[in-house]
Amino acid sequence: MIKRILLLAAIFILILAAPVRGAETNSGIIEGRIVNATATGGSVNDQLITLRTYLSDTEKTSATTKTDTEGRFTFTGLVTTNTSYSYDVTATFQEADYTSERLTFKAEELSKSIEITVYDSTGSDATIRVADAHTIIFVGQGSLKIVEVFSVSNDSDRTYIGSGEITATGKRRTVMLPLPDKSTDLQYGGELMLCCVLPPDKEGFWDTMPVLPGSKTIAYSSQVSYSGGEYTYSRKVYAPTASYDLLIQGKNIAVAGDQLVSQGLVEFENSQFQQFSGGDFTLGDVVLAKLSVLPQSANQGPILWIVLTLIVLAGGFGLIYLKNKGRLQPVRVGGSLEQRRQGLLAELAQMDDYFEGGKIAEKDYRRLRAEKKAQIVTLQQRPKEGRGKR
């Protein structure tokens, strides 16, 4: 009996002394530096660096530090044994934020090394251009779905941060995004972010994200009503535009206008579009196209509209040459937080139906669904209505 007790005690002691499998250890290190790519650019010394920690894509904690004289920084004490943890690093330099890719420690990996490129900032928009712009009009009974997709380029080695006053987003206005008069049901994708756009007015709405050297893709959609079988589409040019395409669903729609040249018909997802092209538009120009012989009875149902709009905003329309940057899913804006959450849940359910019906490719479905879920988590983390508003 005594021997048995001693044996059990020994086993108990060994269990206590043994390491716990799967326990999270805080021994990870992320080190890096920021590099200024602007010729004769400013110093990267003493710049604010923020590390955000995520657990299953939900932000858990954040920490900050500052760079040394060579732009280097280090974060320690990070979880390395649980791949559900991930991290990103943001460098704030001259009023612009630069964020790394999401980082995850692999098995037995204890350190990560990154380099973040930054640029001097400027308030001049002299080098901001639209390389190519596209308007796609989906035709329904009594209303039109209008999708705008364009590529904004910055040909300098400085980040454009806007020149006006600081807005409620904490940034300045950078890119004006035109909207048709009396438009509703605004949705957007591309590299537009919910946090960083201003509410629309009569002419359109503003993005406040800085424009880095290179190019960024902007995509959004709205809906307008028409009567009498006619509608005049009007689009003001807010930045010099090298190339512009207008695509209108339906081969029998009559289109009149003297700024664009017909390119014939193109087909997309078993639907025909008339294509009209033009270029070299300057600031202040207005593109006009009068549509007539619009349907007086049902033509394309709302389900098809939603599918085609998702595909276009998600980068699936070959004529548009969209660059997939990982933030392409349209986000409905407006309404209370709970209304927007319910709307996102409804869109998730609808997207599931489209996937099961073969209307969305699996790779797009998986990515878009993950992004929708991340948006729902973001809304749930925000303060209740009436608190914490800007």
Secondary structure, DSSP 8 states (H G I E B T S, - for coil): -HHHHHHHHHHHHHHHHS--TT---EEEEEEEEEEE-STT----TT-EEEEEEEETTEEEEEEEEE--TTSEEEEEEEE-S-TTEEEEEEEEETTEEEE---B---TT--EEEEEEEE--EES--TTEEEEEEEEEEEE-SSEEEEEEEEEEEE-SSSEE--SS---TTSS---EEEE--TT-EEEEEEET--GGGB----SSEEEE-S-B-SEEEEEEEEEEEE-BTTBEEEEEE--S-EEEEEEEEE-TT-EEE-SSSEEEEEEEETTEEEEEEEEEEE-TT-EEEEEEES--SS--S-HHHHHHHHHHHHTT--GGG-----S--S-EE--S-HHHHHHHHHHHHHHHHHHHHTT-S-HHHHHHHHHHHHHHHHHHHHS--TTSS--
